[in-house]
């Protein structure tokens, strides 16, 4: 139980404190330690490298420019695995629980963690079905975001039926492309990643820019600026992905530095950062634009270099409406004493009542005496003057 000089803190107060550096560090260290421990176990216990790789998946249509099993006999693409550890997803999920953004946002954050976990396993094993599932999960997460939030873009998209129809058609095209394209062309895996992801990223970035420029309220501009920033990072990753498709297998890695795939690592880092900021933007969209009455003190905050979305949920009152949870002030008295502000209000009300009654009396000695007494009261001194 958290305590301070005033006694125990309520649960609401404890969960609405600003994000602390030690929390971020704990989340990142936990995720990285778990994954690195598993990778170290594989590295130590896998001694022999077979012709088709430890996982038996070579050759693979989803193979990336990074040389396979070069750093470890048990890890297909070592550097790609390291840079897809779900750090962004874990941070978002923790913040979603911490600030209670709501079930829609938490669903997106949970799927973000899942898709990055799948990406780790895909680069670890180079297994075709894992890669196909990963790409499908990435785009399905984007389509889910479209279903839940795209109605803020245009009135036509306020129709749930229309949004579901668009998503259904997109899913059919997505699954068909992922099932066929990687095996139809040379280096089909990396080309599929670019072809499937890039159009949606570029379109969403353009829409975010348009919405940011058309915004008339501060809340709207804050939200769309976040989404646009995320889109710029993800669009940069898509441009590098095209470069990787064109020259990555010849020039996209450093053979003398354990096959370090600098292009693909840059893509992964841009994607992690872009998806994290996108997650912050989704929280802002839900809290600032769609459910502003359910939260208070909502704003984009910064912890050194890390931005996050801070808000305080309003607690429902007995009549079912949301009410602001008051935070005790250090100046509030304990026990049954009336707070100073309340006492001043009561005294002022009484004095105003006395003033009105005296003004109705005829001028005389009693009135002069009463006025003199009233001028001695702090609540109406200024009024009498």
N, C-alpha and C positions, 0 to 999 in steps of 0.2 A: 504494500500500500504506500502510495506516494504521500508525503507529509510536508508541511511547511510550518511557519510560525503561527498560522491560524488554525492548524489541525489538519485532519485528513482532507484530501482533495476529492471531489466527486469524480465519478468515472467520466462524465462529459468533459470536465476541465482537463483531465489527464490525457484524453484522446485528441484534444484540440490544441495542444501546445505546438509551437512551430517544429518542423522537422529538425532533428539534431544530427550533427555529423557522425556521431557514434552509431546512430541507427543505420545510416547509409553504409558506413564501413562494415557493420555487422552483416547486413544483407549481402553485400558484394563478396565479403570474405567467405561467408557460408556457401554460397553458390559456387564460387571458384574453387574452394577447398574440396567440395564434394566431387566435382568433375575432375579436378586434377588428381585426386586420390584414385579415382577409377582408371584414369589414363596411366598413372604410374603403376598400378597393379597389372594392367595389360602389358606395359612395357617390360616389366620385370619377369612376368611369367610366360611370355611368348618368346621363344628362343629361335625357332626355325621359320624361315620365310619360304613358303611354297611358291610354285610357279604362278598360280592364280591368286596369290595373296592369302593372308591368314583367314579372311572371311570368305574366301572362295568366290569372289565376285568379279574378278578380272578375266578378260577385258570388260569394261563397263561403258555403256553409251553415256553415262552421266559423269564420266571422268573429267576432272578439271585440270588446268595447266600444272598444278603442283605435282611433282613426282611422287608416286605412290610408295608407301612404306619406307621412305628414305630416312626419316628420323627414328621410327620405331617399327618393329616387325608386326606389332599388333594394332597399329593405327594407320588407316589408309591415307588420309591427308591430314597430317599433324597440325599444321598452321591453320588450316581451315576449321578444324575442330575447336582449337583454342579461341578463335575469334567468333564462334557462334555459341559459346557458352551463354545461357540465357540471363545475362546481367540486366539488360534493359527490361525484360519481362518481369524479372523478380523485383526490381525497384518499383515498377508500376504497380504490381500486385500488392506489394507492401503498403504503398501510399494509398491505394484504393481501400484497403482494409483500415488503414490508420485514420483516414478522413471521411470514410463512409460515403463514397461517391454514389453508390447505388448499384443495383444488380446489373443494369445494362453495361455500365462501364467495367464492372468486375468481370463480366463474361468476356469482353474484348481483351482485358488484361490476362485472364486465364488462358485464352486461346493464343495469345502472344507467347506466353511461357511454353505452351505445348508446341507451337510451330518452331521455336528455337531449339527445343529439346530434340525434336525430330530432325532438324538441320544438323545438329551435332552427331546424331546416330547415322545420318546419311553420309556425311563426310568421313565418319569413322569406318563405316563398312562398305561404302559405295554400292549398297544394295539397291537395285532398281526400284523395288516397290516402296522402300523407305523414301527414296528421292521423290518419287511420284506423289506419295502422300504428303511430303513436306511442301512441295509446290502448290498442291491443291489446298492445303491448310493455310498457307500464306494468303492466297487469293480469296479463299472463303472467309477469312477474317476481314479482309477489305470489303467483301460483299455484305457481310453481316453489319459492318459499320454503315454501309450505304442504306441498308434496310431500316436501321434504327434512327439515323440522323439526317438523311439526305432531304427530308421534307423541308428543312430550313433554307434550302437553296432556291426552290421554285414552287409555286402553288400547285403545279401539275403533279409534283412528287408527293403531295399530301395524300394522295390515293395509295393506301396500303396495297391494294390489288396490283396497281401498276408497278410499284417497287418490287413486289414479289415476282411478278412476271419478268421484269428485267433481270433479277437475280437468277431465276430458273433458267432462262436462256443463256446467261453468262456461265452458269455452272456446267451446262451441257457442252458448250464450246470449250470450256476449260478442261474438262475431263477428256474430251475427244482429242484435244491438242496434246495433253500430257501423255496420253496413251499411244499416240502415233508418231509425233514429230521427232522425239529424241532418237528414234531408231530408223528414221528415214533419210537423215542427212549426216554428213561428217561433223563430229563434235556436236551432235544434236542436243545433248543435255544442256550445255551452256547457252546455246541458241534458244532453246525452249524457255529457259529462265528469263532471257531478255525479251523475247516476243510476248510471253504471257504477262510479264509485270510492267514493262515500260509504258504501253499505251495508257493504262489506268493511272499510273503515277503522274505522267505528264498532264493528263486531263484533270486530275484532282488538284494538281498544283496551279493550273490556270484558273480553275474555278475558285480556289482559295484566294488567289490574287484579286480576282474580280470582286468577290464578296468583301474582301478587306477594303478595297477602294470605295465600294458603295455603302460601307457601313456608316451609320449616322450616330450610333451609340457607342460609348466607350467599351461596354461589355462585348459588343459584336466585334469591334476592331481588335480587341485583345485576343478573342478566340480565333478569328480568321488569320491574324498575324502568326499565331502559333502554328496553325495548320499549314500556312504558306511556308514558314521556315522549315517545317518538317518536309514539305514537298520539295523544296530546293535541295535539301540534303539527299533525299531519296532519288531525285532526278539526276543529281551528280553521280550517284551510285549507278544509275542506269546508263549514263554516258560512258562511265568506266567499264561497265559490263559489255557494251558494244565494242569498245577498244579491246577488251579481253577476248571476245569472240573472234575478232579480226587478226590480232597478232599475239594473243596471250600464250598460245601453245609454243611459240618460237621465242618470244622475248619477255614473257610475263612472269618470269621467276629467276631466282639467282641460284644456279646450280652449286656454286662454291660455298653458299651459306645455307646448307641443309635444304636446298630447294625452296627457299623462301619465296612464296608467290605474292610479290608486293602489290600487284594489281588486285588480286582477289582479296587480300587482307584489307586493302583500302576500301574496297566495295563493302566488305562486312562491317568495318568500323563506321562508315557513313550510314549504313543501314541501321546499325544498333542505335546510333545517335538520332537518326531521323525517326525511327519508330518510337523511341523514348519520348521525343518532343511531340510526336503525333498523339501518344497516349495522354500527355499533359493537355493537349488541345481537346481531346475527347472529353476529359474531365471538365474543362472549362465550358465546352459546349453543353454538357448535361446540366451543370450547376448554374452557369450564368444566363444561358438562353432558354433552357427548357424547364428548369425547376428552381428558379430564383427564390421562390417563397419558402422552400424547404431548407435553405441555408442562410447563413449570415457571415459577414466579414470575409466573403470569398474574394480571392485575389491570386495572381501569379506571384509567387515569392521566390527568393533566391537564397541558396545556401552555398556561399562562395561561388563556385563555377556551376553548380547544379541548380537548375530551375525546377520548381514543383508547384502544384496547385494546392493552395491552402484554403480551407473552408471549415466552418463550424455548423454541424447539423442543428436545426431548430428542433426542440423537443415538443411533441404534441401536448396540448393542454387537455383538460378534462372534457371540454366540449368538442374535441377532435381537431381543433385548429392548431396550427403551429405557433409556438410562442418562443420568444428569445430567452435562453437560459442566462440568468444574471450571474455574473462572476463577483464573488464577495470582494469588497474593497478593503484595503488595510485600514481605512479611516472609519469603517463601520463599527459602532459600539457593540459589545456583546451583551447577552442577557436580554432583558425586556425593555431596555431603554430605547426611546424613539431616536432614529437617526437625525442629525442636525437639519438636513434638508426638509424632512417631514415636519419637524418642530417649527421651522421657519414658515412653512406653508400654512400650518394651522394657525400660528400667531398672526400671520398676515391676513388670513381670512376673517378671524375674529375682529381685528382692528378695522378692516374694511366695513364689517357689519356695524361696528360702533360709529364709524364716521357717517354712514348713511342715516342712522337713527338720530344722531346729533344735529345733522343738517336740517331735519324736519322740525326741530324745536325753535321757538322764538328766541331772538337774541336776548341774552341776560347774563346774570352772574353765573348761573349754573352752567350755561354753555361755555363761558370763558374758562371756568375751572376745568370742565371736561376736555376742552381743547388743549389746555396746558398739560393735562395728564396724558393725552394722546401723543403729544409731541415728545414725551419721555419714552415712548415705545419704539424700539429699533425698526419694527415692521412697518410703521407708517411715518417715520420721521421725514422721509423725503416727500411723501404726499402732503404733509402739513406745511412743509417749507414751500 
